[in-house]
Structure formats: structure tokens, C-alpha cells
Amino acid sequence: MDLREHYREVLGLTGALVADLGEHQLDLPTPCDEWDVRAMICHLTANTLAMRSHLSGTADSTHAELTGDAPRTPNPRADFETAARELDSVLTDDAVLSRSVAVAGSGTVPGSIAIGVHFVDVLTHGWDLSRAIGVDYRPADRRVATAVRFAAGYPDSPAMRGPGALFAPVRATDPDAPVLDQLVALLGRDPRWAPAARARDRR
């Protein structure tokens, strides 16, 4: 399994959203209740740096596994841009597919699997950010369909889903729903989510 083409595309797509954010948008709520926009970008940056370290073969015990919360930083937009650029430069090496990466809830997995996990994460958080700031997010359907197939293999375990886990429980969705709605519902989001003020405006 080699998802690098998908991975690099969504890093760029989500990176464009991050780069266009204004300072006033960093405190907005997101579909992940515990994170505002700044915290979500810091999470993306921390995991992107972890992936770069593990996939480049330079990681040691001081490098974090792929996980949830991350320290808040004063300039998260620039931090993510730098992290994504450094990771992209590593992905041209075929050796990344067999490198070992520590993933929270899954132990150590081959780089090919970790790339899939982070691809799904970056793609889904792109949707989170787009909903937070009220802009369109249009990843290619074939990228999203690949993410759905990959995420469908996540175990339904207490470490993966539920209180304190990586994801909320799967939400029911129409089988004919847009594939992006299917992905976010699979990962515990409400496809209809909108900030409270925007939701009131629609009534």
C-alpha cells in the first residue's frame, strides 16, 4: 500500500486552508469540541513533525508518537507550513514505506500504514477547519473514498472510540450521502456541524 500521492495532495490542500487563516480565526471553535482552530493546527503540526522524524529514520525516544493534544504555539500557521514542507521532502524516498512509526492506540506500525493514518487525519482536519471558518473544502472524491476505505479498518475498541479515545463513536449517515460526509461520520463528526452562531443564522 502506497498512499503517498494521496497524502501529499491533502497536505497541500489542508495547508492552503491553514495559510489563509487570519489571526482572528485562530480562536474559533471546531467540530472537535476540545480544540479551537489554533489547537487543531498545533496538533496537525506536532504529528507532521513526528511523521517527518520517523519516516526520515531520525526519530528516537524523544520523538512523539502520533497522538492527540499538542503544545500551543504563537505562530501555528507558519509552524505547519514548515513541518509540511519538511515532511514532503522526505516522502520521495521509497524507504519511508517500511520505516517504523509509533501510533497511539496501535503501537508501532510500518510507515505505509502510518502514512494512511496521517493522510486520513490531515484530510479530516481539513474538513474540520473549513467548517470552523465557513469555507468550501473540496478534496477529490477518489482521495476521500480511499480515506473511507482505510478508516473503515480502524478497530472499534475503547482506545479508538469513546470517552478519552482518539475518535468519537461512528455516526449514522445515509449510504448515499456525499463521500466526505461518510468519512467525517465514520470518524465521529456530525456532517451538518456548524458553529453555533452560524447555525442560528440558518434558522
Disulfide bonds with the S-S distance in Angstrom:
none
